């Protein structure tokens, strides 16, 4: 089952950004599926690292654009990015330390609402306002 279904309402109006967001959603969905399968722990750990790296790179790019354009909601937007990265780091740390958690549901809770709300609100506003 897919964790996040791409919806028209997630689109920012900037094709490159929408494409990157769709790739991130696809990666999260792939990880979610791997967590429910008989995937080896080291493969899941590597997958978590890939997800974290790609999301971090995307956030860094967005934050560079916001600073370049003196975006009025930079601090709030960046704080939202940092919260998701902190949540993902916690999931990765718990996974590495063999904590007995339902990682599929923990990951789902950490990213589903965040992506849905962040795409529809903060990213849509940023890219429409800046035209980037």
GROMACS elastic network, one bead per residue, 0.5 to 0.9 nm:
[ bonds ]
;  ai    aj funct       b0    kb
    1    29     6  0.84994   500
    1    32     6  0.86138   500
    1    33     6  0.72227   500
    2     5     6  0.65385   500
    2    29     6  0.57778   500
    2    30     6  0.83604   500
    2    32     6  0.77462   500
    2    33     6  0.75345   500
    3    25     6  0.86384   500
    3    28     6  0.77043   500
    3    29     6  0.55431   500
    3    30     6  0.89758   500
    3    32     6  0.67550   500
    3    33     6  0.83688   500
    3   108     6  0.66325   500
    3   112     6  0.69108   500
    4     7     6  0.89815   500
    4    25     6  0.65651   500
    4    26     6  0.82510   500
    4    28     6  0.79954   500
    4    29     6  0.66006   500
    4   108     6  0.87514   500
    4   111     6  0.88336   500
    4   112     6  0.62789   500
    4   115     6  0.83084   500
    4   116     6  0.79195   500
    5    25     6  0.80004   500
    5    29     6  0.87949   500
    6     9     6  0.84770   500
    6    10     6  0.70420   500
    6    11     6  0.89111   500
    6    22     6  0.69943   500
    6    25     6  0.74658   500
    6    26     6  0.89107   500
    6   116     6  0.89781   500
    7    10     6  0.56003   500
    7    11     6  0.75634   500
    8    11     6  0.56199   500
    9    12     6  0.82000   500
    9   119     6  0.82740   500
    9   120     6  0.62209   500
    9   124     6  0.89683   500
   10    18     6  0.79719   500
   10    21     6  0.87313   500
   10   115     6  0.89007   500
   10   116     6  0.71573   500
   10   117     6  0.86295   500
   10   118     6  0.86755   500
   10   119     6  0.51689   500
   10   121     6  0.85324   500
   10   123     6  0.85967   500
   10   124     6  0.74025   500
   11    14     6  0.75870   500
   11    15     6  0.83176   500
   11    17     6  0.84195   500
   11    18     6  0.57210   500
   11    21     6  0.86315   500
   11   119     6  0.73355   500
   11   120     6  0.74243   500
   11   123     6  0.87242   500
   11   124     6  0.68710   500
   12    15     6  0.78162   500
   12    17     6  0.72025   500
   12    18     6  0.62888   500
   12   119     6  0.76037   500
   12   120     6  0.78770   500
   12   123     6  0.65760   500
   12   125     6  0.77017   500
   12   126     6  0.83159   500
   12   127     6  0.59690   500
   12   128     6  0.65673   500
   13    17     6  0.81751   500
   13    18     6  0.72741   500
   13   124     6  0.76548   500
   13   127     6  0.73208   500
   13   128     6  0.68582   500
   13   131     6  0.83963   500
   13   132     6  0.87301   500
   14    17     6  0.54701   500
   14    18     6  0.60741   500
   14    19     6  0.85707   500
   14   127     6  0.68899   500
   14   128     6  0.79938   500
   14   131     6  0.74909   500
   14   132     6  0.63049   500
   15    18     6  0.50463   500
   15    19     6  0.59792   500
   15    20     6  0.85891   500
   16    19     6  0.51109   500
   16    20     6  0.62687   500
   16    21     6  0.86229   500
   16   132     6  0.89136   500
   17    20     6  0.50940   500
   17    21     6  0.60721   500
   17    22     6  0.85182   500
   17   127     6  0.84493   500
   17   132     6  0.81928   500
   18    21     6  0.50047   500
   18    22     6  0.60693   500
   18    23     6  0.85859   500
   19    22     6  0.50745   500
   19    23     6  0.62595   500
   19    24     6  0.87477   500
   20    23     6  0.50223   500
   20    24     6  0.62947   500
   20    25     6  0.86840   500
   20    58     6  0.79581   500
   21    24     6  0.50594   500
   21    25     6  0.62128   500
   21    26     6  0.85724   500
   21    58     6  0.87002   500
   21   119     6  0.82828   500
   22    25     6  0.50528   500
   22    26     6  0.61094   500
   22    27     6  0.86030   500
   23    27     6  0.61700   500
   23    28     6  0.86451   500
   24    27     6  0.50412   500
   24    28     6  0.61697   500
   24    29     6  0.85260   500
   24    51     6  0.77030   500
   24    54     6  0.74588   500
   24    55     6  0.70832   500
   24    58     6  0.89907   500
   25    28     6  0.51020   500
   25    29     6  0.60970   500
   25    30     6  0.85746   500
   25   115     6  0.82345   500
   26    29     6  0.50274   500
   26    30     6  0.61161   500
   26    31     6  0.86356   500
   27    30     6  0.50135   500
   27    31     6  0.62127   500
   27    32     6  0.85480   500
   27    47     6  0.88038   500
   27    50     6  0.87594   500
   27    51     6  0.66918   500
   28    31     6  0.51044   500
   28    32     6  0.60968   500
   28    33     6  0.86196   500
   28    51     6  0.69402   500
   28   107     6  0.88629   500
   28   108     6  0.88609   500
   28   111     6  0.82155   500
   29    33     6  0.61866   500
   29    34     6  0.86039   500
   30    33     6  0.51202   500
   30    34     6  0.61676   500
   30    35     6  0.86940   500
   30    47     6  0.89408   500
   31    35     6  0.61997   500
   31    36     6  0.88144   500
   31    44     6  0.74482   500
   31    47     6  0.65626   500
   31    48     6  0.73197   500
   31    51     6  0.81063   500
   31   104     6  0.85998   500
   31   107     6  0.89971   500
   32    35     6  0.52411   500
   32    36     6  0.67367   500
   32   103     6  0.86293   500
   32   104     6  0.58362   500
   32   105     6  0.85910   500
   32   107     6  0.73583   500
   32   108     6  0.72710   500
   33    36     6  0.52652   500
   33    37     6  0.64874   500
   33   104     6  0.80830   500
   34    37     6  0.50973   500
   34    38     6  0.74173   500
   34    39     6  0.58696   500
   34    43     6  0.89032   500
   34    44     6  0.70540   500
   34    47     6  0.87957   500
   34   104     6  0.86976   500
   35    38     6  0.76946   500
   35    39     6  0.68369   500
   35    44     6  0.70910   500
   35   103     6  0.68656   500
   35   104     6  0.54886   500
   36    39     6  0.79328   500
   36   103     6  0.88313   500
   36   104     6  0.65261   500
   37    40     6  0.89388   500
   39    42     6  0.85049   500
   39    43     6  0.66367   500
   39    44     6  0.67089   500
   40    43     6  0.53126   500
   40    44     6  0.64091   500
   40    45     6  0.87426   500
   41    44     6  0.51331   500
   41    45     6  0.61265   500
   41    46     6  0.86314   500
   41    95     6  0.86578   500
   41    96     6  0.88093   500
   42    46     6  0.61731   500
   42    47     6  0.85382   500
   43    46     6  0.51248   500
   43    47     6  0.61309   500
   43    48     6  0.86343   500
   44    48     6  0.60678   500
   44    49     6  0.85356   500
   45    48     6  0.50861   500
   45    49     6  0.62828   500
   45    50     6  0.87315   500
   45    92     6  0.72703   500
   45    95     6  0.75317   500
   45    96     6  0.73789   500
   46    49     6  0.50185   500
   46    50     6  0.62549   500
   46    51     6  0.87084   500
   47    50     6  0.50309   500
   47    51     6  0.62119   500
   47    52     6  0.85727   500
   48    51     6  0.51400   500
   48    52     6  0.61356   500
   48    53     6  0.85751   500
   48    88     6  0.82557   500
   48    91     6  0.87620   500
   48    92     6  0.67178   500
   49    52     6  0.50964   500
   49    53     6  0.60596   500
   49    54     6  0.86038   500
   49    92     6  0.79030   500
   50    53     6  0.50998   500
   50    54     6  0.61168   500
   50    55     6  0.84917   500
   51    54     6  0.53132   500
   51    55     6  0.60887   500
   51    56     6  0.84328   500
   51    88     6  0.89804   500
   52    55     6  0.52598   500
   52    56     6  0.59655   500
   52    57     6  0.85574   500
   52    85     6  0.72452   500
   52    88     6  0.69609   500
   52    89     6  0.79287   500
   53    56     6  0.50775   500
   53    57     6  0.61223   500
   53    58     6  0.86066   500
   54    57     6  0.51498   500
   54    58     6  0.61814   500
   54    59     6  0.86079   500
   55    58     6  0.50913   500
   55    59     6  0.61339   500
   55    60     6  0.85856   500
   55    85     6  0.80387   500
   56    59     6  0.51126   500
   56    60     6  0.61177   500
   56    61     6  0.86525   500
   56    81     6  0.84776   500
   56    85     6  0.73648   500
   57    60     6  0.50871   500
   57    61     6  0.62771   500
   57    62     6  0.87079   500
   58    61     6  0.51942   500
   58    62     6  0.62761   500
   58    63     6  0.86304   500
   59    62     6  0.50469   500
   59    63     6  0.60157   500
   59    64     6  0.85167   500
   59    78     6  0.80600   500
   59    81     6  0.66344   500
   59    82     6  0.89375   500
   60    63     6  0.50934   500
   60    64     6  0.61475   500
   60    65     6  0.86892   500
   61    64     6  0.51413   500
   61    65     6  0.63738   500
   61    66     6  0.87201   500
   62    65     6  0.51385   500
   62    66     6  0.62156   500
   62    67     6  0.87371   500
   62    78     6  0.89734   500
   62   123     6  0.89735   500
   63    67     6  0.61511   500
   63    68     6  0.84711   500
   63    74     6  0.74427   500
   63    77     6  0.83654   500
   63    78     6  0.68458   500
   64    67     6  0.52128   500
   64    68     6  0.60648   500
   64    69     6  0.86543   500
   65    68     6  0.50606   500
   65    69     6  0.62628   500
   65    70     6  0.84850   500
   65    71     6  0.83272   500
   65   130     6  0.89510   500
   65   132     6  0.82154   500
   66    69     6  0.52977   500
   66    70     6  0.59132   500
   66    72     6  0.83810   500
   66    73     6  0.84632   500
   66    74     6  0.61429   500
   66   126     6  0.79273   500
   66   130     6  0.85552   500
   67    71     6  0.62299   500
   67    74     6  0.72128   500
   68    71     6  0.77769   500
   69    72     6  0.88282   500
   69   130     6  0.74484   500
   70    73     6  0.88131   500
   70    74     6  0.76890   500
   71    74     6  0.53783   500
   71    75     6  0.89139   500
   71   126     6  0.78140   500
   71   130     6  0.81711   500
   72    75     6  0.81552   500
   73    76     6  0.55340   500
   73    77     6  0.60849   500
   73    78     6  0.85361   500
   73   122     6  0.87507   500
   73   126     6  0.83677   500
   74    77     6  0.51689   500
   74    78     6  0.59325   500
   74    79     6  0.84364   500
   75    78     6  0.51875   500
   75    79     6  0.60504   500
   75    80     6  0.86531   500
   76    79     6  0.51045   500
   76    80     6  0.63364   500
   76    81     6  0.88173   500
   77    80     6  0.51660   500
   77    81     6  0.64834   500
   77    82     6  0.88317   500
   77   118     6  0.88884   500
   77   122     6  0.66787   500
   77   123     6  0.84693   500
   78    82     6  0.62033   500
   78    83     6  0.86842   500
   79    83     6  0.61951   500
   79    84     6  0.88265   500
   80    83     6  0.52136   500
   80    84     6  0.65883   500
   80    85     6  0.88151   500
   80   114     6  0.86726   500
   80   118     6  0.81296   500
   81    84     6  0.54477   500
   81    85     6  0.63340   500
   81    86     6  0.86859   500
   82    85     6  0.50509   500
   82    86     6  0.60147   500
   82    87     6  0.85309   500
   83    86     6  0.50783   500
   83    87     6  0.61549   500
   83    88     6  0.86227   500
   84    87     6  0.50018   500
   84    88     6  0.61419   500
   84    89     6  0.85602   500
   84   110     6  0.72873   500
   84   111     6  0.73628   500
   84   114     6  0.74954   500
   85    88     6  0.50457   500
   85    89     6  0.60844   500
   85    90     6  0.85966   500
   86    89     6  0.50320   500
   86    90     6  0.62129   500
   86    91     6  0.86829   500
   87    90     6  0.51427   500
   87    91     6  0.63315   500
   87    92     6  0.87208   500
   87   107     6  0.88586   500
   87   110     6  0.66023   500
   87   111     6  0.87310   500
   88    91     6  0.50268   500
   88    92     6  0.61681   500
   88    93     6  0.85857   500
   88   107     6  0.77985   500
   88   110     6  0.75063   500
   88   111     6  0.85249   500
   89    92     6  0.50178   500
   89    93     6  0.60526   500
   89    94     6  0.85090   500
   90    93     6  0.50647   500
   90    94     6  0.60419   500
   90    95     6  0.84094   500
   91    94     6  0.51833   500
   91    95     6  0.60261   500
   91    96     6  0.86068   500
   91   103     6  0.76338   500
   91   106     6  0.76159   500
   91   107     6  0.72226   500
   91   110     6  0.88808   500
   92    95     6  0.50248   500
   92    96     6  0.61337   500
   92    97     6  0.86197   500
   93    96     6  0.51449   500
   93    97     6  0.61832   500
   93    98     6  0.87038   500
   93    99     6  0.88752   500
   94    97     6  0.51460   500
   94    98     6  0.63004   500
   94    99     6  0.53725   500
   94   100     6  0.83937   500
   94   101     6  0.81029   500
   95    98     6  0.52633   500
   95    99     6  0.61100   500
   95   100     6  0.82992   500
   95   101     6  0.80626   500
   95   103     6  0.77237   500
   96    99     6  0.77633   500
   98   101     6  0.83766   500
  100   103     6  0.86013   500
  101   104     6  0.86526   500
  101   105     6  0.86864   500
  101   106     6  0.75736   500
  102   105     6  0.56629   500
  102   106     6  0.61434   500
  102   107     6  0.86026   500
  103   107     6  0.57340   500
  103   108     6  0.81279   500
  104   107     6  0.53935   500
  104   108     6  0.60848   500
  104   109     6  0.86735   500
  105   109     6  0.60123   500
  105   110     6  0.84716   500
  106   109     6  0.52287   500
  106   110     6  0.61863   500
  106   111     6  0.87838   500
  107   110     6  0.50524   500
  107   111     6  0.62021   500
  107   112     6  0.81492   500
  108   111     6  0.55139   500
  108   112     6  0.54976   500
  108   113     6  0.84163   500
  109   112     6  0.58063   500
  109   113     6  0.69464   500
  109   114     6  0.84741   500
  110   113     6  0.72407   500
  110   114     6  0.68758   500
  111   114     6  0.50715   500
  111   115     6  0.58015   500
  111   116     6  0.83158   500
  112   115     6  0.54680   500
  112   116     6  0.61402   500
  112   117     6  0.85443   500
  113   116     6  0.50958   500
  113   117     6  0.58813   500
  113   118     6  0.80862   500
  114   117     6  0.54031   500
  114   118     6  0.56669   500
  114   119     6  0.82259   500
  115   118     6  0.50913   500
  115   119     6  0.57583   500
  115   120     6  0.82657   500
  116   119     6  0.56152   500
  116   120     6  0.62996   500
  116   121     6  0.86562   500
  117   120     6  0.52700   500
  117   121     6  0.59632   500
  117   122     6  0.78330   500
  118   121     6  0.53326   500
  118   122     6  0.52351   500
  118   123     6  0.61798   500
  118   124     6  0.82300   500
  119   122     6  0.62217   500
  119   123     6  0.50128   500
  119   124     6  0.60957   500
  120   123     6  0.66076   500
  120   124     6  0.56393   500
  120   125     6  0.81451   500
  121   124     6  0.54381   500
  121   125     6  0.60327   500
  121   126     6  0.85314   500
  122   125     6  0.52819   500
  122   126     6  0.60709   500
  122   127     6  0.86733   500
  123   126     6  0.50320   500
  123   127     6  0.60775   500
  123   128     6  0.83385   500
  124   127     6  0.54882   500
  124   128     6  0.59793   500
  124   129     6  0.83407   500
  125   128     6  0.53147   500
  125   129     6  0.58533   500
  125   130     6  0.83559   500
  126   129     6  0.53608   500
  126   130     6  0.60540   500
  126   131     6  0.80843   500
  126   132     6  0.81459   500
  127   130     6  0.51787   500
  127   131     6  0.53059   500
  127   132     6  0.51396   500
  128   131     6  0.50617   500
  128   132     6  0.72036   500
  129   132     6  0.81705   500
